Amino acid sequence: MIPIHPNVVKACRPRYRAAGGKSDPGDAFMLADILRTDGHRFRPLAPVSDDIRALRALVRGRDDLVAQRVALAN
């Protein structure tokens, strides 16, 4: 899976059609063609490691505790 930022799609839209309108089939063609011609410019999405998942869970828990402390203080 290769993530492509929406601004890249917006910037490439004039290369494919003059009106610049969105359509699902047209956008699918455009994304496939962008990957075919400029695929070397994009990185594949790397899976998240278990360490990162654990860290995210800890940070989320801390954020919840801080929000609860602020709510109690208010």
PyMOL Python script that loads the backbone (N, CA, C, O; Angstrom):
from pymol import cmd

cmd.read_pdbstr("""\
ATOM      1  N   MET A   1       0.843  -1.169   0.000  1.00  0.00           N
ATOM      2  CA  MET A   1       0.000   0.000   0.000  1.00  0.00           C
ATOM      3  C   MET A   1       0.896   1.242   0.000  1.00  0.00           C
ATOM      4  O   MET A   1       1.843   1.351   0.778  1.00  0.00           O
ATOM      5  N   ILE A   2       0.577   2.136  -0.861  1.00  0.00           N
ATOM      6  CA  ILE A   2       1.371   3.359  -0.992  1.00  0.00           C
ATOM      7  C   ILE A   2       0.452   4.549  -0.735  1.00  0.00           C
ATOM      8  O   ILE A   2      -0.456   4.808  -1.525  1.00  0.00           O
ATOM      9  N   PRO A   3       0.678   5.281   0.369  1.00  0.00           N
ATOM     10  CA  PRO A   3      -0.161   6.450   0.635  1.00  0.00           C
ATOM     11  C   PRO A   3       0.215   7.618  -0.271  1.00  0.00           C
ATOM     12  O   PRO A   3       1.395   7.899  -0.484  1.00  0.00           O
ATOM     13  N   ILE A   4      -0.791   8.286  -0.794  1.00  0.00           N
ATOM     14  CA  ILE A   4      -0.579   9.472  -1.631  1.00  0.00           C
ATOM     15  C   ILE A   4      -1.394  10.605  -1.025  1.00  0.00           C
ATOM     16  O   ILE A   4      -2.602  10.474  -0.830  1.00  0.00           O
ATOM     17  N   HIS A   5      -0.738  11.701  -0.733  1.00  0.00           N
ATOM     18  CA  HIS A   5      -1.393  12.849  -0.099  1.00  0.00           C
ATOM     19  C   HIS A   5      -2.424  13.446  -1.059  1.00  0.00           C
ATOM     20  O   HIS A   5      -2.182  13.514  -2.264  1.00  0.00           O
ATOM     21  N   PRO A   6      -3.572  13.879  -0.531  1.00  0.00           N
ATOM     22  CA  PRO A   6      -4.607  14.467  -1.396  1.00  0.00           C
ATOM     23  C   PRO A   6      -4.128  15.682  -2.185  1.00  0.00           C
ATOM     24  O   PRO A   6      -4.624  15.940  -3.282  1.00  0.00           O
ATOM     25  N   ASN A   7      -3.170  16.431  -1.640  1.00  0.00           N
ATOM     26  CA  ASN A   7      -2.666  17.589  -2.384  1.00  0.00           C
ATOM     27  C   ASN A   7      -1.917  17.174  -3.642  1.00  0.00           C
ATOM     28  O   ASN A   7      -1.900  17.914  -4.626  1.00  0.00           O
ATOM     29  N   VAL A   8      -1.294  15.991  -3.618  1.00  0.00           N
ATOM     30  CA  VAL A   8      -0.619  15.480  -4.812  1.00  0.00           C
ATOM     31  C   VAL A   8      -1.651  15.198  -5.892  1.00  0.00           C
ATOM     32  O   VAL A   8      -1.447  15.529  -7.060  1.00  0.00           O
ATOM     33  N   VAL A   9      -2.759  14.586  -5.495  1.00  0.00           N
ATOM     34  CA  VAL A   9      -3.826  14.290  -6.455  1.00  0.00           C
ATOM     35  C   VAL A   9      -4.397  15.590  -7.013  1.00  0.00           C
ATOM     36  O   VAL A   9      -4.639  15.705  -8.215  1.00  0.00           O
ATOM     37  N   LYS A  10      -4.611  16.564  -6.138  1.00  0.00           N
ATOM     38  CA  LYS A  10      -5.155  17.857  -6.579  1.00  0.00           C
ATOM     39  C   LYS A  10      -4.208  18.546  -7.557  1.00  0.00           C
ATOM     40  O   LYS A  10      -4.650  19.136  -8.544  1.00  0.00           O
ATOM     41  N   ALA A  11      -2.908  18.472  -7.284  1.00  0.00           N
ATOM     42  CA  ALA A  11      -1.934  19.113  -8.165  1.00  0.00           C
ATOM     43  C   ALA A  11      -1.829  18.404  -9.513  1.00  0.00           C
ATOM     44  O   ALA A  11      -1.540  19.040 -10.526  1.00  0.00           O
ATOM     45  N   CYS A  12      -2.058  17.106  -9.531  1.00  0.00           N
ATOM     46  CA  CYS A  12      -1.946  16.341 -10.776  1.00  0.00           C
ATOM     47  C   CYS A  12      -3.219  16.373 -11.619  1.00  0.00           C
ATOM     48  O   CYS A  12      -3.187  16.043 -12.805  1.00  0.00           O
ATOM     49  N   ARG A  13      -4.328  16.763 -11.019  1.00  0.00           N
ATOM     50  CA  ARG A  13      -5.606  16.721 -11.731  1.00  0.00           C
ATOM     51  C   ARG A  13      -5.590  17.496 -13.051  1.00  0.00           C
ATOM     52  O   ARG A  13      -6.161  17.002 -14.023  1.00  0.00           O
ATOM     53  N   PRO A  14      -4.966  18.691 -13.149  1.00  0.00           N
ATOM     54  CA  PRO A  14      -4.979  19.406 -14.446  1.00  0.00           C
ATOM     55  C   PRO A  14      -4.252  18.657 -15.569  1.00  0.00           C
ATOM     56  O   PRO A  14      -4.528  18.897 -16.745  1.00  0.00           O
ATOM     57  N   ARG A  15      -3.335  17.760 -15.224  1.00  0.00           N
ATOM     58  CA  ARG A  15      -2.652  16.985 -16.275  1.00  0.00           C
ATOM     59  C   ARG A  15      -3.588  16.014 -16.961  1.00  0.00           C
ATOM     60  O   ARG A  15      -3.326  15.596 -18.089  1.00  0.00           O
ATOM     61  N   TYR A  16      -4.687  15.644 -16.294  1.00  0.00           N
ATOM     62  CA  TYR A  16      -5.547  14.590 -16.816  1.00  0.00           C
ATOM     63  C   TYR A  16      -6.864  15.091 -17.381  1.00  0.00           C
ATOM     64  O   TYR A  16      -7.441  14.450 -18.260  1.00  0.00           O
ATOM     65  N   ARG A  17      -7.353  16.233 -16.890  1.00  0.00           N
ATOM     66  CA  ARG A  17      -8.585  16.778 -17.463  1.00  0.00           C
ATOM     67  C   ARG A  17      -8.657  18.276 -17.237  1.00  0.00           C
ATOM     68  O   ARG A  17      -8.129  18.799 -16.256  1.00  0.00           O
ATOM     69  N   ALA A  18      -9.304  18.940 -18.137  1.00  0.00           N
ATOM     70  CA  ALA A  18      -9.342  20.405 -18.108  1.00  0.00           C
ATOM     71  C   ALA A  18     -10.315  20.930 -17.056  1.00  0.00           C
ATOM     72  O   ALA A  18     -10.049  21.960 -16.435  1.00  0.00           O
ATOM     73  N   ALA A  19     -11.432  20.244 -16.846  1.00  0.00           N
ATOM     74  CA  ALA A  19     -12.465  20.758 -15.948  1.00  0.00           C
ATOM     75  C   ALA A  19     -12.023  20.721 -14.492  1.00  0.00           C
ATOM     76  O   ALA A  19     -12.423  21.582 -13.709  1.00  0.00           O
ATOM     77  N   GLY A  20     -11.211  19.750 -14.115  1.00  0.00           N
ATOM     78  CA  GLY A  20     -10.736  19.667 -12.749  1.00  0.00           C
ATOM     79  C   GLY A  20     -11.740  19.097 -11.776  1.00  0.00           C
ATOM     80  O   GLY A  20     -11.514  19.137 -10.567  1.00  0.00           O
ATOM     81  N   GLY A  21     -12.856  18.562 -12.275  1.00  0.00           N
ATOM     82  CA  GLY A  21     -13.853  17.969 -11.394  1.00  0.00           C
ATOM     83  C   GLY A  21     -13.423  16.605 -10.891  1.00  0.00           C
ATOM     84  O   GLY A  21     -12.559  15.948 -11.472  1.00  0.00           O
ATOM     85  N   LYS A  22     -14.052  16.191  -9.784  1.00  0.00           N
ATOM     86  CA  LYS A  22     -13.714  14.899  -9.201  1.00  0.00           C
ATOM     87  C   LYS A  22     -14.702  13.841  -9.659  1.00  0.00           C
ATOM     88  O   LYS A  22     -15.898  14.106  -9.787  1.00  0.00           O
ATOM     89  N   SER A  23     -14.200  12.657  -9.901  1.00  0.00           N
ATOM     90  CA  SER A  23     -15.047  11.493 -10.125  1.00  0.00           C
ATOM     91  C   SER A  23     -14.254  10.275  -9.673  1.00  0.00           C
ATOM     92  O   SER A  23     -13.037  10.222  -9.845  1.00  0.00           O
ATOM     93  N   ASP A  24     -14.933   9.314  -9.104  1.00  0.00           N
ATOM     94  CA  ASP A  24     -14.237   8.138  -8.588  1.00  0.00           C
ATOM     95  C   ASP A  24     -13.498   7.360  -9.670  1.00  0.00           C
ATOM     96  O   ASP A  24     -12.334   7.013  -9.470  1.00  0.00           O
ATOM     97  N   PRO A  25     -14.125   7.073 -10.808  1.00  0.00           N
ATOM     98  CA  PRO A  25     -13.378   6.352 -11.853  1.00  0.00           C
ATOM     99  C   PRO A  25     -12.197   7.161 -12.388  1.00  0.00           C
ATOM    100  O   PRO A  25     -11.131   6.607 -12.659  1.00  0.00           O
ATOM    101  N   GLY A  26     -12.389   8.465 -12.536  1.00  0.00           N
ATOM    102  CA  GLY A  26     -11.301   9.312 -13.024  1.00  0.00           C
ATOM    103  C   GLY A  26     -10.165   9.401 -12.026  1.00  0.00           C
ATOM    104  O   GLY A  26      -8.995   9.376 -12.408  1.00  0.00           O
ATOM    105  N   ASP A  27     -10.506   9.507 -10.733  1.00  0.00           N
ATOM    106  CA  ASP A  27      -9.472   9.568  -9.711  1.00  0.00           C
ATOM    107  C   ASP A  27      -8.725   8.234  -9.604  1.00  0.00           C
ATOM    108  O   ASP A  27      -7.515   8.216  -9.379  1.00  0.00           O
ATOM    109  N   ALA A  28      -9.444   7.124  -9.763  1.00  0.00           N
ATOM    110  CA  ALA A  28      -8.783   5.823  -9.717  1.00  0.00           C
ATOM    111  C   ALA A  28      -7.793   5.686 -10.867  1.00  0.00           C
ATOM    112  O   ALA A  28      -6.677   5.203 -10.676  1.00  0.00           O
ATOM    113  N   PHE A  29      -8.200   6.112 -12.059  1.00  0.00           N
ATOM    114  CA  PHE A  29      -7.286   6.082 -13.204  1.00  0.00           C
ATOM    115  C   PHE A  29      -6.080   6.968 -12.953  1.00  0.00           C
ATOM    116  O   PHE A  29      -4.943   6.585 -13.230  1.00  0.00           O
ATOM    117  N   MET A  30      -6.343   8.173 -12.417  1.00  0.00           N
ATOM    118  CA  MET A  30      -5.267   9.118 -12.179  1.00  0.00           C
ATOM    119  C   MET A  30      -4.286   8.578 -11.141  1.00  0.00           C
ATOM    120  O   MET A  30      -3.075   8.693 -11.329  1.00  0.00           O
ATOM    121  N   LEU A  31      -4.784   7.988 -10.046  1.00  0.00           N
ATOM    122  CA  LEU A  31      -3.904   7.419  -9.026  1.00  0.00           C
ATOM    123  C   LEU A  31      -3.055   6.289  -9.591  1.00  0.00           C
ATOM    124  O   LEU A  31      -1.861   6.197  -9.308  1.00  0.00           O
ATOM    125  N   ALA A  32      -3.678   5.431 -10.392  1.00  0.00           N
ATOM    126  CA  ALA A  32      -2.927   4.335 -10.995  1.00  0.00           C
ATOM    127  C   ALA A  32      -1.849   4.866 -11.936  1.00  0.00           C
ATOM    128  O   ALA A  32      -0.736   4.342 -11.972  1.00  0.00           O
ATOM    129  N   ASP A  33      -2.179   5.896 -12.688  1.00  0.00           N
ATOM    130  CA  ASP A  33      -1.201   6.461 -13.617  1.00  0.00           C
ATOM    131  C   ASP A  33      -0.089   7.201 -12.876  1.00  0.00           C
ATOM    132  O   ASP A  33       1.068   7.152 -13.296  1.00  0.00           O
ATOM    133  N   ILE A  34      -0.421   7.882 -11.784  1.00  0.00           N
ATOM    134  CA  ILE A  34       0.603   8.551 -10.976  1.00  0.00           C
ATOM    135  C   ILE A  34       1.581   7.508 -10.440  1.00  0.00           C
ATOM    136  O   ILE A  34       2.794   7.715 -10.479  1.00  0.00           O
ATOM    137  N   LEU A  35       1.058   6.392  -9.940  1.00  0.00           N
ATOM    138  CA  LEU A  35       1.954   5.345  -9.434  1.00  0.00           C
ATOM    139  C   LEU A  35       2.770   4.708 -10.557  1.00  0.00           C
ATOM    140  O   LEU A  35       3.918   4.316 -10.348  1.00  0.00           O
ATOM    141  N   ARG A  36       2.181   4.608 -11.739  1.00  0.00           N
ATOM    142  CA  ARG A  36       2.914   4.010 -12.860  1.00  0.00           C
ATOM    143  C   ARG A  36       4.055   4.915 -13.298  1.00  0.00           C
ATOM    144  O   ARG A  36       5.167   4.446 -13.542  1.00  0.00           O
ATOM    145  N   THR A  37       3.782   6.217 -13.397  1.00  0.00           N
ATOM    146  CA  THR A  37       4.797   7.119 -13.932  1.00  0.00           C
ATOM    147  C   THR A  37       5.728   7.686 -12.862  1.00  0.00           C
ATOM    148  O   THR A  37       6.918   7.873 -13.114  1.00  0.00           O
ATOM    149  N   ASP A  38       5.192   7.962 -11.662  1.00  0.00           N
ATOM    150  CA  ASP A  38       5.982   8.598 -10.603  1.00  0.00           C
ATOM    151  C   ASP A  38       6.072   7.738  -9.345  1.00  0.00           C
ATOM    152  O   ASP A  38       6.313   8.255  -8.254  1.00  0.00           O
ATOM    153  N   GLY A  39       5.883   6.459  -9.490  1.00  0.00           N
ATOM    154  CA  GLY A  39       5.872   5.567  -8.334  1.00  0.00           C
ATOM    155  C   GLY A  39       7.160   5.571  -7.546  1.00  0.00           C
ATOM    156  O   GLY A  39       7.155   5.303  -6.344  1.00  0.00           O
ATOM    157  N   HIS A  40       8.259   5.869  -8.203  1.00  0.00           N
ATOM    158  CA  HIS A  40       9.552   5.882  -7.516  1.00  0.00           C
ATOM    159  C   HIS A  40       9.657   7.019  -6.507  1.00  0.00           C
ATOM    160  O   HIS A  40      10.558   7.015  -5.669  1.00  0.00           O
ATOM    161  N   ARG A  41       8.754   7.989  -6.571  1.00  0.00           N
ATOM    162  CA  ARG A  41       8.788   9.132  -5.655  1.00  0.00           C
ATOM    163  C   ARG A  41       8.070   8.861  -4.334  1.00  0.00           C
ATOM    164  O   ARG A  41       8.212   9.637  -3.389  1.00  0.00           O
ATOM    165  N   PHE A  42       7.307   7.781  -4.253  1.00  0.00           N
ATOM    166  CA  PHE A  42       6.505   7.482  -3.071  1.00  0.00           C
ATOM    167  C   PHE A  42       7.055   6.265  -2.340  1.00  0.00           C
ATOM    168  O   PHE A  42       7.563   5.325  -2.952  1.00  0.00           O
ATOM    169  N   ARG A  43       6.940   6.308  -1.005  1.00  0.00           N
ATOM    170  CA  ARG A  43       7.380   5.187  -0.184  1.00  0.00           C
ATOM    171  C   ARG A  43       6.189   4.312   0.169  1.00  0.00           C
ATOM    172  O   ARG A  43       5.103   4.829   0.430  1.00  0.00           O
ATOM    173  N   PRO A  44       6.372   2.993   0.181  1.00  0.00           N
ATOM    174  CA  PRO A  44       5.286   2.124   0.652  1.00  0.00           C
ATOM    175  C   PRO A  44       5.038   2.347   2.145  1.00  0.00           C
ATOM    176  O   PRO A  44       5.945   2.710   2.894  1.00  0.00           O
ATOM    177  N   LEU A  45       3.816   2.127   2.548  1.00  0.00           N
ATOM    178  CA  LEU A  45       3.446   2.286   3.946  1.00  0.00           C
ATOM    179  C   LEU A  45       4.011   1.113   4.734  1.00  0.00           C
ATOM    180  O   LEU A  45       3.713  -0.042   4.430  1.00  0.00           O
ATOM    181  N   ALA A  46       4.823   1.402   5.743  1.00  0.00           N
ATOM    182  CA  ALA A  46       5.435   0.360   6.564  1.00  0.00           C
ATOM    183  C   ALA A  46       4.494  -0.003   7.709  1.00  0.00           C
ATOM    184  O   ALA A  46       3.845   0.872   8.281  1.00  0.00           O
ATOM    185  N   PRO A  47       4.417  -1.286   8.044  1.00  0.00           N
ATOM    186  CA  PRO A  47       3.555  -1.672   9.172  1.00  0.00           C
ATOM    187  C   PRO A  47       4.108  -1.119  10.484  1.00  0.00           C
ATOM    188  O   PRO A  47       5.317  -0.947  10.642  1.00  0.00           O
ATOM    189  N   VAL A  48       3.211  -0.849  11.408  1.00  0.00           N
ATOM    190  CA  VAL A  48       3.589  -0.296  12.709  1.00  0.00           C
ATOM    191  C   VAL A  48       4.111  -1.428  13.594  1.00  0.00           C
ATOM    192  O   VAL A  48       3.495  -2.490  13.687  1.00  0.00           O
ATOM    193  N   SER A  49       5.246  -1.190  14.239  1.00  0.00           N
ATOM    194  CA  SER A  49       5.833  -2.220  15.087  1.00  0.00           C
ATOM    195  C   SER A  49       5.067  -2.335  16.406  1.00  0.00           C
ATOM    196  O   SER A  49       4.291  -1.449  16.765  1.00  0.00           O
ATOM    197  N   ASP A  50       5.296  -3.433  17.116  1.00  0.00           N
ATOM    198  CA  ASP A  50       4.635  -3.649  18.401  1.00  0.00           C
ATOM    199  C   ASP A  50       5.075  -2.614  19.429  1.00  0.00           C
ATOM    200  O   ASP A  50       4.279  -2.208  20.275  1.00  0.00           O
ATOM    201  N   ASP A  51       6.330  -2.185  19.365  1.00  0.00           N
ATOM    202  CA  ASP A  51       6.815  -1.164  20.293  1.00  0.00           C
ATOM    203  C   ASP A  51       6.065   0.148  20.105  1.00  0.00           C
ATOM    204  O   ASP A  51       5.720   0.817  21.079  1.00  0.00           O
ATOM    205  N   ILE A  52       5.815   0.512  18.861  1.00  0.00           N
ATOM    206  CA  ILE A  52       5.088   1.754  18.570  1.00  0.00           C
ATOM    207  C   ILE A  52       3.649   1.644  19.064  1.00  0.00           C
ATOM    208  O   ILE A  52       3.110   2.601  19.619  1.00  0.00           O
ATOM    209  N   ARG A  53       3.026   0.488  18.868  1.00  0.00           N
ATOM    210  CA  ARG A  53       1.654   0.297  19.353  1.00  0.00           C
ATOM    211  C   ARG A  53       1.594   0.430  20.869  1.00  0.00           C
ATOM    212  O   ARG A  53       0.676   1.052  21.405  1.00  0.00           O
ATOM    213  N   ALA A  54       2.574  -0.157  21.564  1.00  0.00           N
ATOM    214  CA  ALA A  54       2.601  -0.062  23.026  1.00  0.00           C
ATOM    215  C   ALA A  54       2.801   1.378  23.469  1.00  0.00           C
ATOM    216  O   ALA A  54       2.150   1.833  24.409  1.00  0.00           O
ATOM    217  N   LEU A  55       3.693   2.096  22.804  1.00  0.00           N
ATOM    218  CA  LEU A  55       3.929   3.492  23.137  1.00  0.00           C
ATOM    219  C   LEU A  55       2.687   4.340  22.904  1.00  0.00           C
ATOM    220  O   LEU A  55       2.369   5.212  23.713  1.00  0.00           O
ATOM    221  N   ARG A  56       1.989   4.092  21.810  1.00  0.00           N
ATOM    222  CA  ARG A  56       0.760   4.831  21.535  1.00  0.00           C
ATOM    223  C   ARG A  56      -0.286   4.584  22.622  1.00  0.00           C
ATOM    224  O   ARG A  56      -0.987   5.508  23.034  1.00  0.00           O
ATOM    225  N   ALA A  57      -0.388   3.337  23.084  1.00  0.00           N
ATOM    226  CA  ALA A  57      -1.348   3.012  24.145  1.00  0.00           C
ATOM    227  C   ALA A  57      -0.986   3.741  25.439  1.00  0.00           C
ATOM    228  O   ALA A  57      -1.870   4.243  26.133  1.00  0.00           O
ATOM    229  N   LEU A  58       0.296   3.802  25.766  1.00  0.00           N
ATOM    230  CA  LEU A  58       0.724   4.513  26.970  1.00  0.00           C
ATOM    231  C   LEU A  58       0.434   6.010  26.873  1.00  0.00           C
ATOM    232  O   LEU A  58      -0.051   6.615  27.829  1.00  0.00           O
ATOM    233  N   VAL A  59       0.728   6.595  25.730  1.00  0.00           N
ATOM    234  CA  VAL A  59       0.484   8.025  25.542  1.00  0.00           C
ATOM    235  C   VAL A  59      -1.008   8.324  25.588  1.00  0.00           C
ATOM    236  O   VAL A  59      -1.426   9.324  26.172  1.00  0.00           O
ATOM    237  N   ARG A  60      -1.812   7.460  24.974  1.00  0.00           N
ATOM    238  CA  ARG A  60      -3.261   7.656  25.004  1.00  0.00           C
ATOM    239  C   ARG A  60      -3.776   7.592  26.446  1.00  0.00           C
ATOM    240  O   ARG A  60      -4.621   8.395  26.843  1.00  0.00           O
ATOM    241  N   GLY A  61      -3.265   6.635  27.226  1.00  0.00           N
ATOM    242  CA  GLY A  61      -3.664   6.525  28.630  1.00  0.00           C
ATOM    243  C   GLY A  61      -3.257   7.750  29.420  1.00  0.00           C
ATOM    244  O   GLY A  61      -4.026   8.235  30.250  1.00  0.00           O
ATOM    245  N   ARG A  62      -2.054   8.262  29.175  1.00  0.00           N
ATOM    246  CA  ARG A  62      -1.597   9.469  29.865  1.00  0.00           C
ATOM    247  C   ARG A  62      -2.463  10.666  29.498  1.00  0.00           C
ATOM    248  O   ARG A  62      -2.825  11.461  30.366  1.00  0.00           O
ATOM    249  N   ASP A  63      -2.799  10.799  28.212  1.00  0.00           N
ATOM    250  CA  ASP A  63      -3.654  11.902  27.781  1.00  0.00           C
ATOM    251  C   ASP A  63      -5.013  11.839  28.467  1.00  0.00           C
ATOM    252  O   ASP A  63      -5.560  12.867  28.867  1.00  0.00           O
ATOM    253  N   ASP A  64      -5.557  10.629  28.603  1.00  0.00           N
ATOM    254  CA  ASP A  64      -6.844  10.468  29.284  1.00  0.00           C
ATOM    255  C   ASP A  64      -6.737  10.888  30.746  1.00  0.00           C
ATOM    256  O   ASP A  64      -7.626  11.560  31.270  1.00  0.00           O
ATOM    257  N   LEU A  65      -5.641  10.489  31.407  1.00  0.00           N
ATOM    258  CA  LEU A  65      -5.448  10.859  32.813  1.00  0.00           C
ATOM    259  C   LEU A  65      -5.280  12.365  32.980  1.00  0.00           C
ATOM    260  O   LEU A  65      -5.821  12.942  33.923  1.00  0.00           O
ATOM    261  N   VAL A  66      -4.549  13.005  32.091  1.00  0.00           N
ATOM    262  CA  VAL A  66      -4.366  14.458  32.163  1.00  0.00           C
ATOM    263  C   VAL A  66      -5.703  15.162  31.942  1.00  0.00           C
ATOM    264  O   VAL A  66      -6.021  16.117  32.651  1.00  0.00           O
ATOM    265  N   ALA A  67      -6.483  14.705  30.975  1.00  0.00           N
ATOM    266  CA  ALA A  67      -7.780  15.317  30.714  1.00  0.00           C
ATOM    267  C   ALA A  67      -8.706  15.151  31.920  1.00  0.00           C
ATOM    268  O   ALA A  67      -9.460  16.063  32.258  1.00  0.00           O
ATOM    269  N   GLN A  68      -8.646  13.993  32.562  1.00  0.00           N
ATOM    270  CA  GLN A  68      -9.471  13.750  33.744  1.00  0.00           C
ATOM    271  C   GLN A  68      -9.021  14.661  34.910  1.00  0.00           C
ATOM    272  O   GLN A  68      -9.863  15.192  35.634  1.00  0.00           O
ATOM    273  N   ARG A  69      -7.720  14.840  35.088  1.00  0.00           N
ATOM    274  CA  ARG A  69      -7.207  15.709  36.147  1.00  0.00           C
ATOM    275  C   ARG A  69      -7.644  17.160  35.922  1.00  0.00           C
ATOM    276  O   ARG A  69      -8.032  17.851  36.864  1.00  0.00           O
ATOM    277  N   VAL A  70      -7.576  17.611  34.669  1.00  0.00           N
ATOM    278  CA  VAL A  70      -7.997  18.981  34.349  1.00  0.00           C
ATOM    279  C   VAL A  70      -9.498  19.137  34.598  1.00  0.00           C
ATOM    280  O   VAL A  70      -9.943  20.157  35.125  1.00  0.00           O
ATOM    281  N   ALA A  71     -10.273  18.122  34.218  1.00  0.00           N
ATOM    282  CA  ALA A  71     -11.729  18.197  34.429  1.00  0.00           C
ATOM    283  C   ALA A  71     -12.058  18.257  35.916  1.00  0.00           C
ATOM    284  O   ALA A  71     -12.949  19.002  36.325  1.00  0.00           O
ATOM    285  N   LEU A  72     -11.350  17.482  36.722  1.00  0.00           N
ATOM    286  CA  LEU A  72     -11.590  17.495  38.167  1.00  0.00           C
ATOM    287  C   LEU A  72     -11.165  18.805  38.790  1.00  0.00           C
ATOM    288  O   LEU A  72     -11.816  19.299  39.710  1.00  0.00           O
ATOM    289  N   ALA A  73     -10.060  19.380  38.287  1.00  0.00           N
ATOM    290  CA  ALA A  73      -9.587  20.653  38.819  1.00  0.00           C
ATOM    291  C   ALA A  73     -10.520  21.795  38.472  1.00  0.00           C
ATOM    292  O   ALA A  73     -10.632  22.758  39.231  1.00  0.00           O
ATOM    293  N   ASN A  74     -11.185  21.700  37.342  1.00  0.00           N
ATOM    294  CA  ASN A  74     -12.112  22.747  36.927  1.00  0.00           C
ATOM    295  C   ASN A  74     -13.413  22.601  37.694  1.00  0.00           C
ATOM    296  O   ASN A  74     -14.338  23.388  37.496  1.00  0.00           O
TER     297      ASN A  74
END
""", "prot")
cmd.dss("prot")
cmd.show_as("cartoon", "prot")
cmd.util.cbc("prot")
cmd.orient("prot")
